[in-house]
Amino acid sequence: MASLPRKKSNRANVLSALKKARGKDVNWKDGKVFSLVFYPGEEIYSLLQEAYQMFFSENGLNPSAFPSLRQFENDVVSMVGSLLHAPRTAAGSMTSGGTESILLAVYTAREWAREHRPGVRQPEMIIPESAHPAFDKAAHYFGLKVHHIPVAADFRADVKAMEKAINNNTVLLVGSAPQYPQGVVDPLRELGQIALKHKILLHTDACVGGMMLPFVKKLGYRVPDFDFKVPGVTSISVDIHKYGYAAKGASVVLYRNRSLRRKQFFVHSGWTGGIYGSPGVLGTRAGGSIAAAWAVMQYLGEEGYLKINREVMQTVEWLRKKIDSLPGICILGNPEGTVMSIGPDHSQGEGVDIYQLGDELAVRGWHLDKQQNPASLHLTVNYAHTTSKEAFLADLKIALKRTQKWNWHKLSANVQIALARGLAGILPAEAFARLSRAQGKLGKSVPRRSAAMYGMMGSLPREGDLDELVLDFLDKLYTPRK
Ligand SMILES: *Cc1c(COP(=O)(O)O)cnc(C)c1O
């Protein structure tokens, strides 16, 4: 267990320890990471840093102490609103990220139902299974029941199945623009119709797409309507720290009218410390992320975002064409924007083992997240990839060849079991015991590659066991070093 150093250190030592610590972190500036970081290039990046630093200590908790931050926040919310056809009645807030925006929208729906749907006993929401886990988190925190509806063959929300799931307790429907796993936009016009018909709320999760799809559409690409133009959409979440290319900690939640937003606010007027009111989940709010979001939007303007999106879409189209022409793999579905995934191409037999392919790419320094149901590799294409696409394709071809040679499917199921041994090094003892029970006897060899682990995870008997395993893993992860 680490304790506070007894003695003061010096500045140079601390800074060099920081530098050393990040040595094993993924390198995102060279466009080899396809998630987590959105890099707009050095010029914009340095502007963000300067803006962030200027408001580094300021606190968005008290807008009367910092009218600057209040103005930035109101500006950012209106700028996003104008991109998303918000009516004059609309209102919103800046939040710390997509998760907070979604938590607030779900909480607001619950509070709305309390007033407007007194018949609701236990509030429920209906979401496509592709919707972001933040909705499940919100339901878990705020006591809503969630119905996960399987998506259609094109990975989009199945509107008919969602309507079928509506009952007297339903307060909220969700669609995404786009959904994260395959990057396709849900049919929000149709969802809007059923929301209106059943007099319930509809949230569009445009966390990843809200600062990208409007520009992609202006460039002439086909993008179905998803925003306030769609009758029935009552709230929208949009992350500025994704395709807005802002610093981390910047998102917006918007409502069709102020009375909905009012449900989101919290007030405790009897506190001995004074009257306390706060718009969102957080108390103290980092001034830097609010200022940096404002700065990058002012700097780029429509012209700047169009230019970035033009280049990124050209990269996306190029990658799609190349990837679809490679044997055994393809782009899943027909994504509208700059988010997509690589899956096995079953039109040519079994297709490639996608997790193995991911590991072969990882060996070559490429970081792509692995997805399940179906197995796929995720690509959030952004400005950083406009210069790395050729190198990626070259390594993808090599990785593909190696994956085919490895021929995972010829190895016996023992390999999966054997990997459990490798896991023993990471997981605490009781989790490993559980795993062993699930897997029966363990083999001898220990494959190092995580493809096997995913295969094994996929073969675990029940979902509950997997949840426990992940909880154990998180617990272990956030336990201090000995
Ligand atoms: C990223 C994302 C979220 C969650 O946002 P965070 O900023 O990671 O909290 C929600 N929905 C979608 C579609 C996303 O891509």
The ligand as an SDF file (V2000), in Angstrom:
LIG
                    3D

 15 15  0  0  0  0  0  0  0  0999 V2000
  -18.9550    7.4710  -25.7290 C   0  0  0  0  0  0  0  0  0  0  0  0
  -20.3820    7.2010  -25.7740 C   0  0  0  0  0  0  0  0  0  0  0  0
  -21.1770    7.3620  -24.6280 C   0  0  0  0  0  0  0  0  0  0  0  0
  -20.6030    7.6510  -23.2560 C   0  0  0  0  0  0  0  0  0  0  0  0
  -19.8060    8.7660  -23.2000 O   0  0  0  0  0  0  0  0  0  0  0  0
  -18.6150    8.9610  -22.1500 P   0  0  0  0  0  0  0  0  0  0  0  0
  -18.1160   10.3110  -22.5120 O   0  0  0  0  0  0  0  0  0  0  0  0
  -17.6340    7.8660  -22.3830 O   0  0  0  0  0  0  0  0  0  0  0  0
  -19.1900    8.9190  -20.7830 O   0  0  0  0  0  0  0  0  0  0  0  0
  -22.5370    7.1770  -24.7810 C   0  0  0  0  0  0  0  0  0  0  0  0
  -23.0820    6.8390  -25.9660 N   0  0  0  0  0  0  0  0  0  0  0  0
  -22.3510    6.6580  -27.0730 C   0  0  0  0  0  0  0  0  0  0  0  0
  -23.0280    6.2790  -28.3680 C   0  0  0  0  0  0  0  0  0  0  0  0
  -20.9770    6.8290  -27.0160 C   0  0  0  0  0  0  0  0  0  0  0  0
  -20.2300    6.6280  -28.1140 O   0  0  0  0  0  0  0  0  0  0  0  0
  1  2  1  0
  2  3  1  0
  2 14  2  0
  3  4  1  0
  3 10  2  0
  4  5  1  0
  5  6  1  0
  6  7  2  0
  6  8  1  0
  6  9  1  0
 10 11  1  0
 11 12  2  0
 12 13  1  0
 12 14  1  0
 14 15  1  0
M  END
$$$$
